[in-house]
Amino acid sequence: MAHGDVTHLEIPVGDFERAKEFYSALFGWEFQAPPGFEEYPMWQAPNRVSGGALTPREDGFTQPRSIVEVDSIDDTLAKVAASGGTVLKEREAISDTSWWALFEDPDGNVIGLFEGSYEG
C-alpha cells in the first residue's frame, strides 16, 4: 500500500458473535483474530484488497473509523497539529514492525494512522 491509502476500517460492536454473523451474511466477510488480539477479529473483503476489524464499542468510539496508511506517523501527526487537527493518541506499537495513532480533524472526525508492515 502507498502513503495515504485507506487500508483498514474498524467497526465498534457490542457483541462480536452477532456482528460476525451479520457481516458474514451481508458481505461474505471471513473473520480471524490475530494471536494475542482475540478482541479484534479481523476481516478481509472477498476482493482481498480491503479489510478491517471489529473492535469493542467504548465510550466515545461509536462510529466506524477509517485507518490510513502513512510513511511516518510522527511526521503526519506533526502536520495534523500544524493544520488545525488534534492528536488523540500518539504513535503506539502494535508489533515490532507496525504502529498506530489517532487524530481528530477540525470537524471532529476521528481517523486512525498505520505505519509499518502487516507481518510480524
NUTOR-806250 format. One record per residue (C-alpha): x, y, z; residue in three letters; residue number from 1. Coordinates in Angstrom, 2 decimals, m for minus. Layout:
REM residues N
R         X         Y         Z    aa     i
R         X         Y         Z   ALA   NUM
...
END
This chain:
REM residues 120
R         X         Y         Z    aa     i
R      0.00      0.00      0.00   MET     1
R      1.06      3.57     m0.51   ALA     2
R      1.17      6.64      1.71   HIS     3
R     m2.35      7.96      2.11   GLY     4
R     m4.23      4.77      1.19   ASP     5
R     m7.24      3.93      3.34   VAL     6
R     m6.31      0.37      4.26   THR     7
R     m8.48     m0.62      7.20   HIS     8
R    m11.91      0.02      8.71   LEU     9
R    m12.65     m0.50     12.42   GLU    10
R    m16.28     m1.18     13.34   ILE    11
R    m17.19     m0.83     17.04   PRO    12
R    m19.61     m3.54     18.21   VAL    13
R    m21.26     m4.70     21.42   GLY    14
R    m21.47     m8.41     20.52   ASP    15
R    m18.68     m9.97     18.45   PHE    16
R    m20.54    m13.15     17.52   GLU    17
R    m23.66    m11.29     16.40   ARG    18
R    m21.56     m8.83     14.38   ALA    19
R    m19.50    m11.59     12.73   LYS    20
R    m22.68    m13.44     11.72   GLU    21
R    m24.25    m10.22     10.41   PHE    22
R    m21.29     m9.09      8.28   TYR    23
R    m20.53    m12.61      7.06   SER    24
R    m24.11    m12.99      5.83   ALA    25
R    m24.25     m9.46      4.41   LEU    26
R    m20.88     m9.17      2.64   PHE    27
R    m19.25    m12.62      2.80   GLY    28
R    m16.53    m11.40      5.16   TRP    29
R    m14.47    m14.05      6.92   GLU    30
R    m13.12    m13.25     10.38   PHE    31
R     m9.93    m14.27     12.13   GLN    32
R     m8.42    m12.76     15.27   ALA    33
R     m4.62    m12.46     15.20   PRO    34
R     m2.81    m14.23     18.06   PRO    35
R     m2.92    m12.03     21.14   GLY    36
R     m5.76     m9.90     19.72   PHE    37
R     m8.81    m12.06     20.49   GLU    38
R    m11.00     m8.97     20.90   GLU    39
R    m10.00     m7.68     17.46   TYR    40
R    m11.39    m10.17     14.92   PRO    41
R    m10.16     m9.03     11.53   MET    42
R    m11.94     m9.41      8.20   TRP    43
R    m10.88     m9.20      4.61   GLN    44
R    m13.26     m8.40      1.80   ALA    45
R    m13.71    m11.01     m0.94   PRO    46
R    m11.58     m8.86     m3.28   ASN    47
R     m8.67     m9.44     m0.86   ARG    48
R     m7.79     m5.74     m1.11   VAL    49
R     m9.72     m4.02      1.66   SER    50
R    m10.23     m5.19      5.20   GLY    51
R    m10.72     m4.18      8.77   GLY    52
R    m11.68     m5.40     12.21   ALA    53
R    m14.43     m5.48     14.78   LEU    54
R    m13.47     m3.75     17.99   THR    55
R    m15.23     m3.34     21.34   PRO    56
R    m17.64     m0.42     21.49   ARG    57
R    m16.21      2.01     24.04   GLU    58
R    m17.11      5.44     25.34   ASP    59
R    m16.51      7.89     22.53   GLY    60
R    m15.97      5.19     19.89   PHE    61
R    m19.39      4.51     18.47   THR    62
R    m18.91      5.08     14.72   GLN    63
R    m16.72      3.21     12.21   PRO    64
R    m13.20      4.59     11.94   ARG    65
R    m11.02      4.58      8.82   SER    66
R     m7.33      3.78      9.14   ILE    67
R     m4.94      5.47      6.71   VAL    68
R     m1.51      4.05      5.97   GLU    69
R      1.34      6.59      6.14   VAL    70
R      5.10      6.56      5.69   ASP    71
R      5.69      8.24      9.06   SER    72
R      3.17      8.60     11.86   ILE    73
R      5.36     11.15     13.62   ASP    74
R      5.55     13.37     10.50   ASP    75
R      1.82     13.01      9.89   THR    76
R      0.90     13.89     13.48   LEU    77
R      3.09     16.99     13.24   ALA    78
R      1.10     18.01     10.13   LYS    79
R     m2.17     17.29     11.96   VAL    80
R     m1.26     19.70     14.75   ALA    81
R      0.01     22.34     12.31   ALA    82
R     m3.16     22.09     10.20   SER    83
R     m5.71     22.57     12.98   GLY    84
R     m6.34     18.96     13.95   GLY    85
R     m5.87     17.34     17.36   THR    86
R     m3.66     14.37     18.18   VAL    87
R     m5.74     11.95     20.25   LEU    88
R     m3.28      9.06     20.55   LYS    89
R      0.43      9.30     19.94   GLU    90
R      2.29      6.63     17.97   ARG    91
R      1.94      3.25     19.74   GLU    92
R      3.39     m0.14     18.81   ALA    93
R      1.15     m2.90     17.50   ILE    94
R      4.07     m5.25     16.89   SER    95
R      7.81     m5.00     16.27   ASP    96
R      7.10     m3.84     12.71   THR    97
R      3.92     m1.77     12.97   SER    98
R      2.47      1.24     14.83   TRP    99
R     m0.79      3.18     15.05   TRP   100
R     m2.10      6.55     16.23   ALA   101
R     m5.34      8.57     16.23   LEU   102
R     m6.19     12.14     15.40   PHE   103
R     m9.29     14.30     15.12   GLU   104
R     m9.74     16.60     12.15   ASP   105
R    m11.09     20.16     12.57   PRO   106
R    m14.66     18.85     12.00   ASP   107
R    m14.46     16.27     14.78   GLY   108
R    m13.85     13.17     12.64   ASN   109
R    m11.54     10.61     14.23   VAL   110
R     m9.08      8.98     11.83   ILE   111
R     m6.53      6.27     12.57   GLY   112
R     m3.00      6.07     11.20   LEU   113
R     m0.97      2.95     10.45   PHE   114
R      2.76      2.70      9.78   GLU   115
R      4.78     m0.41      9.12   GLY   116
R      4.18     m3.87      7.77   SER   117
R      1.37     m6.30      8.34   TYR   118
R      3.85     m9.07      9.01   GLU   119
R      5.42     m9.82     12.37   GLY   120
END
